[in-house]
Amino acid sequence: MLLLEGLTVVSLEQAVAAPFCTRHLADHGARVIKVERPGAGDLARGYDRTVKGLASYFVWLNRGKESVTVDVKTPAGAGVLARLVARADVVVQNLAPGAASRLGLDHATLAAGNPRIIVADISGYGDGGPCRDKKAYDLLIQAEAGLVSVTGTPEVPSRCGVSVADTAAGMYAYSGVLTALLARERTGRGARVEVSMLEALAEWMGQPLYYVHYGQRPQPRNGATHPTIAPYGPHRAGDGREVIFGLQNEREWATFCREVLRQPELARDPRFGSNSERVAHRAALTPIVEQAFAGMTAETVVALLDRAGIANGRINDMDGVAAHPQLAARGRWREVGTSAGPVKALLPPANVDGVDYAMGDVPALGQHTDSVLAWLGYGPAEITAMRAQGAI
């Protein structure tokens, strides 16, 4: 069963945030019609050429969609867009500030003709306030939301290695659309869903916000080491490799000292008597741990941690993730088609009993233009004329 089969989504989207939202809708069976610019398309198509000549971002975010090229600024293209949204259940957009309203895609305009329509607007800063008209890219929002200030080493603040502001906004837009669809089933009316990247990522920054605002002290940057729990992070074994592990309570600390370090008396050391004390004395604690590991390989350390019930993990690179035995054992990989041939794709992480995922192909630019226009009622001669005019 595909939960959203029969739902039509029209998306004027680019880059990451809106495509992340609509890809999840497509995975659940919604028909997602992606409106792209003729000749160029979604700017993410040009980010790189690493996936058999295609862009990694685009392949990740756009499976299962239909690509339609339309120049919405031409009269004919505007007519196509009007027909599309008239048949849509959901419209999603993350265009430049103000662009959707100029195209008549704001919720108030569309709901006047279709009270059941749901419109999801994704922007950098929202539709009010002093930053309303600012352009917003992922790294800029990471900086504005404070993520860069708590990421990196003590000397160098860093960007998070993935587009976390975009994906946070896309995830909230997805959940907002699902919430609006549920409400529509109860009330018969659609709604506007508005998500800003800044507000989405600020929500994810809740813990450091509380820590710093009420603690009146900065949260330190410690690389891969947890800033407020110790020991929790990478520690070097005798073979030079690092093992990453973490403790959550005093019972685990005593077990770790007794069964892994073989130093039960360390649990009674007043410098390490509580998590707060261990964090304060991390500089003394880490050498003690690594000295105990000095005569062991990383595999030996992991085996001791596992036997003691202490959570641990490997610092995988991307090849390690692709070959992860847990993902393989749980059958998380599928193949999806692209214009360059099949590629591997991970199933979405939410598993619902009795529900399958569509996992459709990644569309080539404009691949579905003619079929969608025919569905809208355009004849072959009209389609040819619009193509000659550059409208599609």
KOLKOL-340744 format. One record per residue (C-alpha): residue in one letter; x, y, z. Coordinates in steps of 0.5 Angstrom, whole numbers, plus 500, padded with zeros to 3 digits. Layout:
N
AXYZ ...
//
This chain:
392
M500500500 L502507498 L499512503 L499518499 E497515492 G492519489 L495526492 T498531487 V503535489 V506541484 S513544486 L517550484 E523548488 Q530548487 A537546491 V535542498 A530544502 A523544498 P526538494 F527534501 C520535503 T517533496 R522527495 H519524502 L512525499 A514522493 D516516496 H510515500 G506515493 A504522492 R505524484 V510530485 I510534479 K517538479 V516545475 E523547472 R526552468 P527550461 G534549459 A537549466 G532546471 D533546478 L540549480 A542543484 R543539477 G549543476 Y552542483 D557537481 R558531476 T560525481 V554520480 K555517473 G555524471 L549527475 A549531481 S549528488 Y545533491 F540532485 V540524485 W539524493 L533529493 N529528486 R527520485 G520519484 K518526481 E516528474 S520534471 V516539467 T520545464 V516551464 D518558463 V512561468 K514568466 T511567459 P504568458 A503561455 G508558461 A503562466 G497558463 V501552464 L502553471 A495556472 R492549470 L497545474 V496548481 A488548479 R489540479 A494540485 D492538492 V499541495 V503546492 V510547495 Q515552493 N522555496 L523561490 A526567492 P523572497 G516575494 A517570487 A511566489 S506571491 R508575484 L506568481 G499568484 L502562488 D500565495 H495561499 A490566499 T490567492 L490559491 A485558496 A480563493 G479558488 N480551491 P479552499 R482545500 I489546497 I495546502 V501551500 A508550503 D512556503 I519555505 S524561506 G530563509 Y528567514 G520567514 D515572511 G516578516 G521581520 P528585518 C531579515 R525577510 D528579504 K535577505 K537571501 A539565505 Y544559504 D545553508 L552555511 L549562512 I543559516 Q548555520 A552561522 E546565524 A543560528 G549559532 L551552529 V558554527 S559557534 V559550537 T562546531 G569545530 T575545534 P577550540 E581554535 V577554529 P569554528 S566549523 R560548518 C557542519 G559537514 V552536511 S546541509 V543541516 A539548515 D536546509 T534539511 A531541517 A527546514 G525540509 M523536514 Y519541518 A515542511 Y514535510 S511534517 G507540516 V504538510 L502531513 T499535519 A495540514 L493533510 L490530516 A487537518 R483537511 E480530512 R477533519 T475540516 G475539509 R479546508 G487546506 A492551510 R498554509 V504551512 E510556513 V517554514 S523558515 M530555515 L533560521 E527557525 A527550523 L535550525 A534554531 E529549534 W535544533 M539548537 G535548543 Q540544548 P546549547 L541555547 Y539553554 Y546551556 V549558554 H543562556 Y541559563 G548557564 Q551564562 R557560559 P559558552 Q559551550 P566549548 R568546541 N571540542 G571537535 A568530535 T568530543 H561531547 P562538550 T558536556 I559529557 A565525559 P568520557 Y564521550 G568521544 P574518540 H580515544 R586512541 A588505542 G595502542 D595501534 G593508533 R586507531 E581511535 V575508538 I569512539 F564511545 G560514551 L557514558 Q551516560 N550515568 E554513574 R553506573 E556506567 W562510569 A563505575 T562499570 F567502565 C572503570 R572496573 E571492566 V574496561 L580500564 R581495570 Q581500574 P575500579 E579505584 L578510579 A571511580 R572513587 D577519584 P573525587 R576529580 F571524576 G566523581 S560526577 N559527570 S560535571 E567533575 R569529569 V567534564 A571539568 H577534569 R577532562 A584534560 A586529566 L581523564 T583522557 P590521558 I588516563 V583512559 E588512553 Q594509557 A589504559 F588503551 A595503550 G596496550 M590494546 T588494539 A582498537 E578491536 T580489543 V577495546 V571495542 A570488544 L571490552 L566495551 D561491548 R562486553 A561491559 G555494555 I558501554 A555504547 N561505542 G561506534 R566506529 I568513525 N566511518 D568514512 M563514506 D565508503 G564505510 V557507511 A555504504 A558497506 H555498513 P553491515 Q547493519 L544497513 A545491509 A542486514 R536490514 G535490507 R535498507 W538499500 R534499493 E536501486 V533507483 G533509475 T537515473 S538518466 A545515467 G543508469 P541505476 V544508482 K543505490 A538509494 L537508501 L530507504 P526512508 P528511515 A521511518 N518504517 V510503518 D507496518 G504494511 V506501508 D511500502 Y515506499 A515508491 M522509490 G521512483 D526514478 V530520478 P527525472 A532528467 L530535465 G523536462 Q522528461 H515529463 T513535460 D509532454 S505527458 V504532463 L501537458 A497532455 W494530462 L492538463 G489538456 Y494541451 G494538444 P500536440 A500542436 E499547442 I505543445 T509544439 A508551439 M509553446 R516549445 A517553439 Q516560443 G521557449 A515557454 I516550455 
//
